[in-house]
């Protein structure tokens, strides 16, 4: 393609952005960056009945959180403004009227009752499709069946009407989808879609074609649900005289339920207890709060990495990608046709990997805040040590403080199974010897020094260290398993460690 690549993400502000929409935006962004092109954001708000206050702002914030940068469009401006469709009404009306004037569209005055009656007649006659098309339109109330003076009179009187596409009866409509290959549809299968509604606003079909042409979009990368409409859109490009500059299409696979059977829905997410929106959303009418990936503790880079691999495969064994690596590797021809199963455990795995990669200093403030909110002193240096100790054991940053419970809280009870199995005379002797060694020790209380002190104490007591380590952990934490014990003691501190050992000797002896 000789033209500069230009793609668009065009969501409707009808509520929170579905995570599948984030993936669509991501694939557009990756392709644009890979090809040295531009990424546009357009708000398709022509369905005013479904408009939800705050949804547009939510979409913009969600894209920013995900790291998907907008080059042109709503929120940043550009040479093709406005980028909100409700502000482009006159443009659509002009193009719809041009189609009518050229005999490629027509006025239709049918009422809702007349349309219902038409469908009922067709269903009763076992027609293959109960739709307004090249055959049924001749039995309906429109400018093809009415006299010109009657049409004018009704329009002058302000009677409601729509503009419908005049679909050809016998034509082949073809497009070469970049993911699915050639798609062939006979025009008899395409109905006379409404292009301009009675309120003067366009339908999606007209508005997105007009905007994509005027905004010089070269590639339309969108969800599979729009594939059935693609032949209609090709026909519209042809009728409007823009077929030579028509963008290339790529229809992305569906996101499937975790079980793999059917399209992922909010109900699936609610039942599974996982988010389906990038950010938390509060319904402005009901006040119901829906979970968000961000608020649940997913890092944006982990979320993006997870979404990128839902339907696309780089052809290598690599799983962790920075955004720059995704851009370098992305190829539309490697996007799958089949739906992708939404595996939330895999999303958690990605988050775990990125938590491990985060610098300790970036995660420490959250630990510090949680600790102080719970009434514990936790200076920055201590918080960083806790992060270093525990971030490899958690999927989410907020779990670090929870995992650190045995550091902040001295045990008040001890695991009975471990105590029964491991607390014996050797354990008492070992804990006593270690306590005494720590009381006599006046060097730096660091993990390596603690390890050497413990080793020396066990040697002098004639006890094999490996046999008493679980009992030692029990004495210090009340449990039989956990993170590195030497690092844990370093964070707990010398005096508190000695106190815990003395408490265990007193409590467990009973």
N, C-alpha and C positions, 0 to 999 in steps of 0.2 A: 504494500500500500504506500502510495507516494505522499499522502496527506499526513500531517502530524497526528499521532494517536491522541484521541480525546474520548474519555469514558465518563459515565455519570452514575451516581447513585441517586435514586429518585424515590424516596420513601413517602408514604402518606402519613400525616400527623393525626392518626386515628387512635393513638394510645402509645404504650411503650414500644420501643424497637425490639423485635424478636431477635434472638441470638442468631437465627438463620439470616436475618437481614444484615447483621454485623459481618457474617461470613461473605455475603454478596458484596458488601462494601469493600471488604478486605481483598477479595479476588480482583475487583475493579482496580483497587489501589495498587496491588502488586503488579498487575499487567501494565498499568499506566507507567509506573516507575521503571519497570523492566524495559519498556519500549521508549523511554524518554519522553512520555506524553504528559497529559494533564488529567487531573481528577476533579470532576464537577459535583456539586451537591445541588439538587433541585428538589423543591418541596411540592409534591403533587396533592394539592388540597382542593381539588374541584368537587369532591363529594362533601359538601358542607354539612350534610346531615350526620356525618360520622366524625366531624372535626372534634378534637378533644383539646381543650386549653392546656398548654404546657408541653404538649407532645413534641412540637417542633424544637423547643429549647432542649428537651430531653435527648432528642436525636443528635443534636449538635454536640452536647456534652458527652454523650456516649462515644461518638466518633473520636473526640479529643482524647478521652480516657484510653481508648484502644490504640492510639497512636496513628490513626488514619488521617493523614493531612489533606485538607481540601485546598486546591489551587485556585478554584473559581466557583462562584455560586453563592447560595444563601449563607450568610454569616461572614463572607469575605468580599463579595461583590465581583465585578468583572464586566467585560464589554457586552455581554448578552443579557444584562439585567432587564426586567426583574426575573428572579429565579424562583419566585413563588407563583404557582400557576393561576391562583385566583386573581393575580394582578395582571394577567396576560389575556384576559377575556376577549378584548377587541381583536387580538391577533387570531384567535381560534374562530371567532365569528366571521372574520373576513375570509379565512381559508374554507370554512364550511360553505359560505355563500358562493365562493368561487366554484366549488364542486357542484353545487346546485345549478349555477349558471351554465356550466359545461356539460350538464346532463349526467353527471356521475353520482349525484345524490338527489334527494327529493324531500319535500315537506310531508310530514305525516301528522294527521290530526286525530288519530285513534285514541279513544278514551281507555282507561284501565279496564272497564267492563267489556269493551269491544275486543281488546287484546285477550282477555280471559276466555271470551266466547270463541275466538278463533282457535286458541289452543285446545279447548274442549272438543271442538269439531274435528280437529286433526287427530286427537287422541282417540276419539270414537271411531274414526275411519282407519285406525291403525297405521297412520302415516309414520314414515321412518323417523321424522323429526318434527316436533310441534313448534315451528319457528317461523318468524317473519322473513320470507326469502323471495327469491326471484319468481316463485310460483304464487305463493299466498298473497304477496303484496297487491296483486291485481284484484283481490276481493276485499281490500281494506280501504280506509278513508285517507287518501293521500293525494299528492299533486300529480301522480301518474294516472289516477282514476277519476279525478275531479276536473271540471272545466276551469280554465285559467281565471275566469272572472269570479268563480266561486272561491277559488283559493285566495285571490286578492281580497275579496270581501271578508273572508274569515280572518285573514291576517290584519286587515285594517280595523276589524272589530276587536282585535286583541285576543282572539281565541288561542288557547295554548297549542303549541305544536313542537315537534322535534324534527331534526334533520337526520335522515337515515342514508346510509351508503347504498347505492344501487349496484348490488353485486351482480357480476355477469353470470349468465346461466351455464355456459359451457366453456370454461377455461381451466387450464392447469396452472396452479400457483406453486412455485418451487423456491426453496431457499437452501443454502448450504450452511448448516449449523456447524460451528467450529468444534463442537464436542460430539454431536450426534450424526454428523454427515448430512446427506441430502434428505430433505423432507418434501414430499409431494402431496398436494391436496387439490382435489377437484373443487371448483368454485361452487358447485351445487351443494357442497357440505358447509359453505360459509353463509351465515344469515345476514340480513340487512341490518347491521349493527347501528344503533343510535350513535351519532357523532356529536350532535349538539342537543343538550337537554332543554326542556321547556323553560328552565330558569336562565337560559342563555349561557350556561357553563358547559364546557366540553366533557365528553367521557374520556376515560383513560386512553382509548384507542386513538382518538384524534389528537388530543393534547400531547401525548408523548411522541407521536410522529412529527408534529409540527415543531415541537421544542428540540427534539434530537436533530432535526434538519437545520434549524436556525442556530443552534448552538454547536453545529459542526461536529456532532458525535460520530466517531468512526467505528466504535464497537459497543454493542449493547450486550452486557453481561448481566443476566438476571436469572431468577429462579425458574425451575422446570414448570411451575404452574402457568407460566406465560407461553409455553410452547404451543398450545392449541390456538392461541391468538396470533402467532407469528405469521401464518399465511395471510390473515386479514391485514396485518400491518404491511406486508409486502405489497398487497393489492393497493393499499392506501398510498404508499410511496409511488407506485405506478400511476395512479390516478392524479396525484398532485404534481407529477412531472419530475419527481426527485429520485427516480430509480437508479440513475447513474451514480448518485452519491449516497445511496442507501448504506447504512452501517452494516457491518457483519454481526451476526448473532451468535451468542453462546449461551445455552440454557443449562444452568447448574443443577446437579442432582439434589433431591430432597434430603432433608435431615430426618432420619427415622427414629422411632421410639427406641428406648434402650434395648428392647427385645428384638428390634429389627422389623416388626410388622406394623407398617403404617406410619403416617406422617407424625412427627413430634408435635405435641400440643402442650398448652399450659396445664391442662389437667394431668398429663403424664408427669410434668415437672412437680406439680403439687403433690401427687401421689408418691413420687419418688423422693420428695423432700429436697430437690435441687433447683437452682434458679434457671430461668429460661430467658431472662432479660439481662442485658449487660449491667444496668444500674437498677437500684431499688426504685420501685414506682409506687406512688400513692394515688389511687383513683380519685380524681377531683370531685366526683359525685358521691361515691359510696364510702370513701376514706379507707378502703381495703388496701393493704400494703402487700406488694408482690416482691419477692426476693430478687436481689441483684447479684451478679457475679462479683462486682466490686465490693459490696457490703458483706458478702459471705467470705471474703478474704482471698479471692483469686487475684493474682497479679495480672496486670494487662498483658505483659509479654507472654505469660503462660497461657492466658486465654486465647491470644492470637495464634500462638504455636499450635494449640489444640484445634482451633477452628480451621487453620490452614490445611491440616491433614485430614479433615473431614470431607473427603471427596476428591482430594488431590494427593498424588504420590510423586515424590521427586525421582523415584527409580533407584534410590540408594538406601542404605541402612540407617542413614542419619535421621534422628528424631528431633533433636534440639536445634532450633534455628533462631537467630536474631532476625529482626525485621530486614536488615540488609541482606542477610543470607537467603531469606525467603524471596526477596525481590530478585536476587541473582539466579535463583533456582526455578522460579515459577514459570510454568509453561501450560497454556490452556489445553494443549493436546494431551496433557497428562491428567486432566480432570476426568473423573470417572462418569460413566453414564448412569450407573446404578446408584441408588440412595445410600447414604452413609449413616451407620448406626451411631446414635448419640450415647457414647459411653462415658458417664460422669466420673467413673473410677479412673479413666484415662486422663480426664481433665485434672483430677486431683493429683495424679502421678506427675503431670507436667508442672503443677503448682509446687509440688514437693521439690522437683529438680530446680526450679527457679528460686525457691526459698533458700536452698543450699548455696546457690550461686550469688545471692545478694550479700553485699558487704555487711559485716556484723553491725557496723555503726548505723546503717540505714534501718535495721530492724530493732535496734536497741530502744529508741524512744517509745515505741509501742509497749514494750515490756516494762519500761520504767513507769509509764503512765498507768498501766494495769496494776502494777505492784503498789504504787502510791495510792491509787484509788481503793485498794484493798487494805490500806493501812500499814504497808511495809516501807521501810526506807530502801531506796534502790538508786544509788548514784549512777551516773552514766557508765563508769568503768565496770561496775558490777553487772549492769544490764548487758553490756557487750559480752562479758564472760558467759553469762547465761545463754545468750544467743549462740555463741560459739559452741557451747556444750550441747545445746538441744535442737538447733535448727535442722540437723540431719535426721531428726526423729519425728518431724511434724509435716503435715501437708499445708498448714496455714500458719501465718505469723501469729495470729491470736492464740494458737494452741501452745505457743512457747511458754507463756506465763502459767497455763494450766499444767504443763509438763514439769514446771519448776516448783510444783507444790511442795515437794520434799526438801527443797532448798530453803524455802521461806518458812516452812512449818516443821518444827521438831516433832518427831513421831509421838503420838499419845497412845497408840496401840501398835501391835506387831503382828505380822502375818503368822497365824497359828500353825499352818502347815510347814512353813519354813522353820519356825521356832522348834517345832517337834522334831524335825529332821536334822537341823543343823546346830541348835543351841545345846551344847554339851560342855563337858569340863574343859576340852581344848579351846572351845570358843570363849568361855569365860576367861581362861588363862591368856588367850591371845588379845582379847579386848582390854583386859587389865594391863597387859604389858604395853600395848599401843598407847593407852591413856597415859600411863606413867612416862613413856618416852616423849609424848607430846608436851606434857607438863614440864619436862626437863629441857625441851628444845627451845632455843631462842633465836633461831635463824629465820630467813624469809619463809613465809608460809605459802609456798608455791607447789604446784602439783608434783614436780620432779623431786623436790625436797621432802614432800610428804611421803612419796613412794619409797625413797631411800630410808627415811625414818621408820616406816612400817617394816621394810625388809630387814633392817638391822634389829628391830625389836623382836621379830619372829625368829631370827637366827639365834639371838641370845636366849629366847624362851624355848628353843629347840622344837619349834612348830613349823610344819610345812605350810607355807603361805597359801597355796592353792586350796587347801582343805578348809580354810576358815574364812575365805573371802565373802562367801554368801552370808555367813553369820555376821561378819563385819558390816556388810551392807545393811543387814537387818537391824543391827544396833543403831546405825546412823540414819536410816530412812524409814524403817518399819516395814520395808518390802524386801523381796528377794531378787529383784531385777531393776535395772535402770541405766542411766548414762554413766560415763566414766567416773569412777568413785573418787579418784585422786583430784580431778578437776572439780568435782562436786564439793569436796572438803575445802579446797582452796577458796571457793565462792562462799561457803558457809562461814569460814573463818575459824581460827584456832580455838578461841575460847568457847564458841558455840559447839564446835566439834567435840571438845573435851566434855562439855556438859551433856551432850547426847550420849556419849559413851558411858558416862556415869549413870545416866537415867536408865539406859538399857541394862546395865549390870544390876541395878536395884530392882527394876520392874520384872525382868525376865527371870530373876532368881526366885521369884515367888511361885 
